[in-house]
């Protein structure tokens, strides 16, 4: 199951990299390690009305899957709890125009079963939308990640990912 591990800020200014940086994660009751080389995630910008805005989100908008340590659990202590298996990281997303938006993270997978396209077809397996982001010239960009988001960012940092400082 795809989910947002670190939400973008509720407000920002045009042209400023989103902080906290967006991260998504895959949770599953079973190992997905063998699938990781065939999946990736893409970030797209949605107008608040739901319209997809192609090419209006700056920064690194695609990422391959990064496996997470087996000990990384989502918050539940239930025996059937899903384990966080992999993550996708978008450290420098930028929205250039004022407005109200959401970031959609789409989990992509190659499908080689189509005879008409032996080189494969990229399919969207699932997607998840972030909370709303208001982009205004005079917006405050000092949003702090939640304690759970900070813990997830520490995992990314320990995995060698660059974590930007708050603006």
N, C-alpha and C positions, 0 to 999 in steps of 0.2 A: 504494500500500500504506500503510495506516494503522499508525502506531507511536507508542509513548510516547517522547517526546524528553526529558522531565524526569519522573522517577519521584517519587511522594510519599514522605515519610519512612517508615522502617520502624516507627516508633512516635511517638505523640503523645498529648496530653491531650484530653479531651472539650472541645468548644467553642473550641479554638484553631485558627486558620487553618493549613492544611497548609503546611509549609516543608521543602524547596523546593516552590514552587507547581507544580502539574501542567501540563504542556504536551504536546500531541500534534502529530505532523507527518504529512504525506502525502508519500510518495516515489514517483517514477514515472520511467520512461525517456523518456516523452514529456511535452509540455506539457499541463497540466491547467487553464491559465488560464481558458479559456472555461467550464469547469464550476464554477468557484469561486463564482459567484453563485447556484448551485442547491444548494449543499451547506453543511452546518453540522455541528457536533459537539455531543453531549450527554453529560454526565458523570452516571453513576448509581452508587449505592452497592450493593455486593454483600456479603452476609454471607459469611464464609469458606466456608460450605457451598455457596455458589452462589446462594442465594435473593436475588432483587432486592428492595431496600428502597426503595420509592417514597417520595419526600418526606422522606427522612431525611438527605439531604446538603444542607448549607447553602452559601450563597455563590452565585456566578455559575456555573450548571450548564450553560449553553449558550453557544456562541460561533460566529460566522460565520468562514469561512476567510479568513486573511490571507496574501497571496502573499509568498513569500520571494525574496530576491535570487537571480538565476540562478547566482551563484558559490557558493552554499551547497551543499556536497557532504556526503553521508554518508561515513564514514571510508574507504571503499575507493578504491584507485587504479586498479582494473580499468576498462577502456574501456566496459564495459557496466554500470557502476555506476549505481544509481538516484540521481537528483537529488532533494533535498528541495525540494518545490514550494510547500508552504503549511503553515501551522500553525494550531493552536487553543490558546487560553490560558485557564486557569482559576485566576486569581491568589488567590482567597480561599475555597477550599473548606473546609468545616468539618464534622466528624463530632461529633455531640452525645452519643452514647451509648457507653459502654465496650464493647469487643468486638474481634473480629478481622474485618477487612474487606479488600476490594479496590475500586478505582475502575474502572469500565468506561467507556471512551470509545467512543461509537457514532457512526459517520459516517452522517449522514442525507442523503437526497436526495429532492427532490420528483419525483413521477411523475405526469405529466398524461395518461397513455395509457388510463386507466380511464374508460369511458363512463359508469359509474354515479356517478363523482365528478369532474365536469369542473373543479372547483376544485383538484384534485390530491390525492394521497395521499403522506404522508411515509413513506419506506421506509428501513430500515436497510441500508446498503450493506455495511458490515463493522464489526467492533468489535475492541477490544483491551483486555485487563485489565492493571491495574498489579500490582506486587508486593504482597505482604501488608502490611497496616497494623495494628498493635496499638494500640488506644486504651485507655489506663488513666489513672486519676487521678494516679498518681505517675510517669508516663512522662517520660523525657527527651525534650525537643523539639528538641534541638540537633543535628539531622542536617545534614550538609553535602552539597551536590550534588557529583557527580563532576566531573572537569575537563571532560568532554564536555558535561555538563549545564550547567556554568557558562558554557561557550562559547555554548551555545544560548540561555541567559538573556541574555547580552550582545547577541545578535542581536535578541532581543525588545525589550530596552531601547533599542537603536539604532532600532528601529521605532516607538518611542514608547509601549511598554507599561510600566505601573508594575510594578517588581520590588520586592516587599516585602523588608525587612531580616530577617535571621535573628532568631528570638525570643531 
